[in-house]
């Protein structure tokens, strides 16, 4: 089962992802948090700490892995039946990929393959960045384009896609047993 949760900065998307994980834990799943952020500056370290505090307060028994680059390998290694993996977030992973200079098309294809074959459940959090003006510089334009294409590819494969704004989830797609039409 794959869930894609999109939203802007401070939209409530991570909180919504945590609630999806809590639903799985209530059904006997263990939970794994895959962090893609790198604490390279004080502001990012503060953001990471805020998210860590949220997880400590939610009452779930989290295992945490830091995976800024090799997300497909992480999912392939750690996905299993009765485990839900929360990846927060895809756009930071994309940023890391583009800045690292690795082969983005290969990394993207590997992630899509890993997601398609992952047992258990995966909840993917990502920033919706395509609602603003076209960026002025080439790297930023590429980032927005690649994020949009990645979101489309994952949304096509995901059983559920949710857009969160102002803390409110808007279900864009729901092929889960709870949302499937009879």
Short mmCIF file of the C-alpha atoms (twelve columns), coordinates in Angstrom:
data_MODEL
# 
_entry.id   MODEL 
# 
loop_
_atom_site.group_PDB 
_atom_site.id 
_atom_site.type_symbol 
_atom_site.label_atom_id 
_atom_site.label_alt_id 
_atom_site.label_comp_id 
_atom_site.label_asym_id 
_atom_site.label_seq_id 
_atom_site.Cartn_x 
_atom_site.Cartn_y 
_atom_site.Cartn_z 
_atom_site.pdbx_PDB_model_num 
ATOM 1   C CA . UNK A 1   0.000   0.000  0.000   1 
ATOM 2   C CA . UNK A 2   1.427   3.356  -1.005  1 
ATOM 3   C CA . UNK A 3   0.266   6.769  0.227   1 
ATOM 4   C CA . UNK A 4   1.500   10.096 -1.187  1 
ATOM 5   C CA . UNK A 5   0.903   13.137 1.035   1 
ATOM 6   C CA . UNK A 6   1.559   16.500 -0.631  1 
ATOM 7   C CA . UNK A 7   1.411   20.004 0.789   1 
ATOM 8   C CA . UNK A 8   3.220   23.281 1.164   1 
ATOM 9   C CA . UNK A 9   5.561   24.291 3.974   1 
ATOM 10  C CA . UNK A 10  3.843   24.056 7.378   1 
ATOM 11  C CA . UNK A 11  0.684   22.723 5.727   1 
ATOM 12  C CA . UNK A 12  0.201   19.828 8.159   1 
ATOM 13  C CA . UNK A 13  1.356   17.188 5.663   1 
ATOM 14  C CA . UNK A 14  3.787   15.532 8.099   1 
ATOM 15  C CA . UNK A 15  1.148   15.462 10.829  1 
ATOM 16  C CA . UNK A 16  -1.272  13.833 8.387   1 
ATOM 17  C CA . UNK A 17  1.385   11.267 7.463   1 
ATOM 18  C CA . UNK A 18  1.878   10.493 11.161  1 
ATOM 19  C CA . UNK A 19  -1.868  9.898  11.527  1 
ATOM 20  C CA . UNK A 20  -1.778  7.429  8.623   1 
ATOM 21  C CA . UNK A 21  1.081   5.598  10.337  1 
ATOM 22  C CA . UNK A 22  -0.856  5.533  13.630  1 
ATOM 23  C CA . UNK A 23  -3.732  3.804  11.818  1 
ATOM 24  C CA . UNK A 24  -1.336  1.102  10.621  1 
ATOM 25  C CA . UNK A 25  0.218   0.706  14.082  1 
ATOM 26  C CA . UNK A 26  -3.295  0.202  15.507  1 
ATOM 27  C CA . UNK A 27  -3.570  -2.759 13.107  1 
ATOM 28  C CA . UNK A 28  -0.336  -4.341 14.364  1 
ATOM 29  C CA . UNK A 29  2.271   -2.762 12.083  1 
ATOM 30  C CA . UNK A 30  5.674   -1.602 13.282  1 
ATOM 31  C CA . UNK A 31  6.788   1.829  12.106  1 
ATOM 32  C CA . UNK A 32  9.998   3.079  10.529  1 
ATOM 33  C CA . UNK A 33  10.783  6.751  9.918   1 
ATOM 34  C CA . UNK A 34  13.106  7.465  6.986   1 
ATOM 35  C CA . UNK A 35  14.558  10.964 7.224   1 
ATOM 36  C CA . UNK A 36  15.976  12.549 4.079   1 
ATOM 37  C CA . UNK A 37  16.910  15.916 5.624   1 
ATOM 38  C CA . UNK A 38  20.474  16.849 6.391   1 
ATOM 39  C CA . UNK A 39  21.098  19.260 9.260   1 
ATOM 40  C CA . UNK A 40  23.567  21.417 7.366   1 
ATOM 41  C CA . UNK A 41  22.543  24.720 8.987   1 
ATOM 42  C CA . UNK A 42  20.932  25.915 12.209  1 
ATOM 43  C CA . UNK A 43  17.482  26.474 10.696  1 
ATOM 44  C CA . UNK A 44  17.381  22.958 9.217   1 
ATOM 45  C CA . UNK A 45  18.593  21.444 12.493  1 
ATOM 46  C CA . UNK A 46  15.720  23.255 14.253  1 
ATOM 47  C CA . UNK A 47  13.224  21.856 11.717  1 
ATOM 48  C CA . UNK A 48  14.592  18.351 12.231  1 
ATOM 49  C CA . UNK A 49  14.351  18.744 16.025  1 
ATOM 50  C CA . UNK A 50  10.718  19.931 15.723  1 
ATOM 51  C CA . UNK A 51  9.817   16.817 13.717  1 
ATOM 52  C CA . UNK A 52  11.669  14.580 16.195  1 
ATOM 53  C CA . UNK A 53  9.659   16.141 19.038  1 
ATOM 54  C CA . UNK A 54  6.400   15.452 17.157  1 
ATOM 55  C CA . UNK A 55  7.355   11.791 16.803  1 
ATOM 56  C CA . UNK A 56  8.315   11.501 20.490  1 
ATOM 57  C CA . UNK A 57  4.922   12.924 21.464  1 
ATOM 58  C CA . UNK A 58  2.813   10.666 19.232  1 
ATOM 59  C CA . UNK A 59  3.231   7.582  21.440  1 
ATOM 60  C CA . UNK A 60  4.467   5.326  18.629  1 
ATOM 61  C CA . UNK A 61  7.629   3.217  18.872  1 
ATOM 62  C CA . UNK A 62  9.630   4.632  15.986  1 
ATOM 63  C CA . UNK A 63  12.772  3.230  14.467  1 
ATOM 64  C CA . UNK A 64  14.565  5.993  12.547  1 
ATOM 65  C CA . UNK A 65  16.937  5.821  9.589   1 
ATOM 66  C CA . UNK A 66  18.700  8.731  7.947   1 
ATOM 67  C CA . UNK A 67  18.724  8.316  4.198   1 
ATOM 68  C CA . UNK A 68  19.567  11.538 2.354   1 
ATOM 69  C CA . UNK A 69  20.536  9.845  -0.943  1 
ATOM 70  C CA . UNK A 70  19.973  6.087  -1.305  1 
ATOM 71  C CA . UNK A 71  16.226  5.971  -0.726  1 
ATOM 72  C CA . UNK A 72  15.467  3.063  -3.054  1 
ATOM 73  C CA . UNK A 73  18.039  0.845  -1.305  1 
ATOM 74  C CA . UNK A 74  16.634  1.858  2.069   1 
ATOM 75  C CA . UNK A 75  13.100  0.895  1.047   1 
ATOM 76  C CA . UNK A 76  14.231  -2.366 -0.553  1 
ATOM 77  C CA . UNK A 77  16.191  -3.305 2.573   1 
ATOM 78  C CA . UNK A 78  13.667  -2.326 5.227   1 
ATOM 79  C CA . UNK A 79  10.186  -2.794 3.716   1 
ATOM 80  C CA . UNK A 80  8.375   -5.877 4.942   1 
ATOM 81  C CA . UNK A 81  4.910   -7.150 5.690   1 
ATOM 82  C CA . UNK A 82  3.354   -5.558 8.786   1 
ATOM 83  C CA . UNK A 83  5.757   -2.580 8.643   1 
ATOM 84  C CA . UNK A 84  4.837   0.944  7.612   1 
ATOM 85  C CA . UNK A 85  7.631   3.202  6.383   1 
ATOM 86  C CA . UNK A 86  7.186   6.973  6.567   1 
ATOM 87  C CA . UNK A 87  9.518   8.893  4.225   1 
ATOM 88  C CA . UNK A 88  9.818   12.592 5.066   1 
ATOM 89  C CA . UNK A 89  10.388  14.051 2.592   1 
ATOM 90  C CA . UNK A 90  10.753  13.363 -1.123  1 
ATOM 91  C CA . UNK A 91  11.564  16.943 -2.097  1 
ATOM 92  C CA . UNK A 92  14.531  17.060 0.291   1 
ATOM 93  C CA . UNK A 93  15.700  13.764 -1.185  1 
ATOM 94  C CA . UNK A 94  15.338  15.257 -4.677  1 
ATOM 95  C CA . UNK A 95  17.340  18.314 -3.574  1 
ATOM 96  C CA . UNK A 96  20.082  16.054 -2.220  1 
ATOM 97  C CA . UNK A 97  20.122  14.109 -5.493  1 
ATOM 98  C CA . UNK A 98  20.347  17.203 -7.692  1 
ATOM 99  C CA . UNK A 99  23.051  18.843 -5.564  1 
ATOM 100 C CA . UNK A 100 25.081  15.660 -5.200  1 
ATOM 101 C CA . UNK A 101 25.371  15.341 -8.972  1 
ATOM 102 C CA . UNK A 102 24.363  11.681 -8.952  1 
ATOM 103 C CA . UNK A 103 22.452  10.316 -11.911 1 
ATOM 104 C CA . UNK A 104 18.943  11.584 -11.139 1 
ATOM 105 C CA . UNK A 105 17.102  9.567  -13.834 1 
ATOM 106 C CA . UNK A 106 18.581  6.333  -12.445 1 
ATOM 107 C CA . UNK A 107 17.789  7.282  -8.834  1 
ATOM 108 C CA . UNK A 108 14.209  8.181  -9.793  1 
ATOM 109 C CA . UNK A 109 13.695  4.916  -11.695 1 
ATOM 110 C CA . UNK A 110 15.176  2.899  -8.821  1 
ATOM 111 C CA . UNK A 111 12.838  4.580  -6.333  1 
ATOM 112 C CA . UNK A 112 9.772   3.885  -8.470  1 
ATOM 113 C CA . UNK A 113 10.779  0.210  -8.796  1 
ATOM 114 C CA . UNK A 114 11.362  -0.085 -5.042  1 
ATOM 115 C CA . UNK A 115 7.978   1.474  -4.280  1 
ATOM 116 C CA . UNK A 116 6.136   -0.798 -6.715  1 
ATOM 117 C CA . UNK A 117 7.541   -3.952 -5.101  1 
ATOM 118 C CA . UNK A 118 7.690   -2.899 -1.434  1 
ATOM 119 C CA . UNK A 119 5.738   -5.166 0.905   1 
ATOM 120 C CA . UNK A 120 3.867   -3.563 3.778   1 
ATOM 121 C CA . UNK A 121 2.967   0.109  3.552   1 
ATOM 122 C CA . UNK A 122 4.863   3.244  2.547   1 
ATOM 123 C CA . UNK A 123 3.762   6.798  3.357   1 
ATOM 124 C CA . UNK A 124 5.604   9.402  1.291   1 
ATOM 125 C CA . UNK A 125 5.593   13.058 2.346   1 
ATOM 126 C CA . UNK A 126 6.512   15.707 -0.219  1 
ATOM 127 C CA . UNK A 127 6.270   19.446 -0.788  1 
ATOM 128 C CA . UNK A 128 3.954   20.637 -3.527  1 
ATOM 129 C CA . UNK A 129 6.188   23.232 -5.175  1 
ATOM 130 C CA . UNK A 130 4.472   23.699 -8.523  1 
ATOM 131 C CA . UNK A 131 1.856   26.257 -7.480  1 
ATOM 132 C CA . UNK A 132 4.068   29.335 -7.601  1 
ATOM 133 C CA . UNK A 133 5.811   31.397 -10.227 1 
ATOM 134 C CA . UNK A 134 8.372   29.871 -12.567 1 
ATOM 135 C CA . UNK A 135 11.740  30.171 -10.777 1 
ATOM 136 C CA . UNK A 136 14.355  32.549 -12.176 1 
ATOM 137 C CA . UNK A 137 17.379  30.236 -12.164 1 
ATOM 138 C CA . UNK A 138 17.971  26.962 -14.049 1 
ATOM 139 C CA . UNK A 139 18.564  24.723 -10.991 1 
ATOM 140 C CA . UNK A 140 15.374  25.918 -9.298  1 
ATOM 141 C CA . UNK A 141 13.362  25.428 -12.506 1 
ATOM 142 C CA . UNK A 142 14.770  21.917 -12.836 1 
ATOM 143 C CA . UNK A 143 13.903  21.183 -9.206  1 
ATOM 144 C CA . UNK A 144 10.278  22.301 -9.645  1 
ATOM 145 C CA . UNK A 145 9.957   20.324 -12.895 1 
ATOM 146 C CA . UNK A 146 11.524  17.159 -11.475 1 
ATOM 147 C CA . UNK A 147 9.411   17.359 -8.313  1 
ATOM 148 C CA . UNK A 148 6.254   17.678 -10.399 1 
ATOM 149 C CA . UNK A 149 7.173   14.747 -12.625 1 
ATOM 150 C CA . UNK A 150 8.156   12.621 -9.606  1 
ATOM 151 C CA . UNK A 151 4.856   13.394 -7.889  1 
ATOM 152 C CA . UNK A 152 2.910   12.456 -11.022 1 
ATOM 153 C CA . UNK A 153 4.768   9.149  -11.362 1 
ATOM 154 C CA . UNK A 154 4.228   8.247  -7.718  1 
ATOM 155 C CA . UNK A 155 0.589   9.407  -7.719  1 
ATOM 156 C CA . UNK A 156 -0.092  7.133  -10.669 1 
ATOM 157 C CA . UNK A 157 1.222   4.152  -8.669  1 
ATOM 158 C CA . UNK A 158 -0.056  5.102  -5.194  1 
ATOM 159 C CA . UNK A 159 -3.286  3.758  -3.775  1 
ATOM 160 C CA . UNK A 160 -3.932  7.039  -1.961  1 
ATOM 161 C CA . UNK A 161 -2.922  10.638 -2.725  1 
ATOM 162 C CA . UNK A 162 -3.757  13.469 -0.321  1 
ATOM 163 C CA . UNK A 163 -3.123  17.212 -0.592  1 
ATOM 164 C CA . UNK A 164 -2.910  18.940 2.801   1 
ATOM 165 C CA . UNK A 165 -3.399  22.669 3.204   1 
ATOM 166 C CA . UNK A 166 -4.045  24.612 6.423   1 
ATOM 167 C CA . UNK A 167 -3.989  21.280 8.248   1 
ATOM 168 C CA . UNK A 168 -6.909  19.945 6.213   1 
ATOM 169 C CA . UNK A 169 -6.495  16.845 4.035   1 
ATOM 170 C CA . UNK A 170 -8.081  16.837 0.591   1 
ATOM 171 C CA . UNK A 171 -8.210  13.321 -0.829  1 
ATOM 172 C CA . UNK A 172 -7.237  13.387 -4.503  1 
ATOM 173 C CA . UNK A 173 -7.202  9.617  -5.010  1 
ATOM 174 C CA . UNK A 174 -8.297  6.755  -2.777  1 
ATOM 175 C CA . UNK A 175 -8.096  3.148  -3.888  1 
ATOM 176 C CA . UNK A 176 -7.622  1.827  -0.346  1 
ATOM 177 C CA . UNK A 177 -10.145 -0.577 1.124   1 
ATOM 178 C CA . UNK A 178 -11.602 2.345  3.120   1 
ATOM 179 C CA . UNK A 179 -11.988 4.554  0.039   1 
ATOM 180 C CA . UNK A 180 -12.636 2.022  -2.711  1 
ATOM 181 C CA . UNK A 181 -16.026 2.196  -4.335  1 
ATOM 182 C CA . UNK A 182 -18.005 -1.016 -4.353  1 
# 
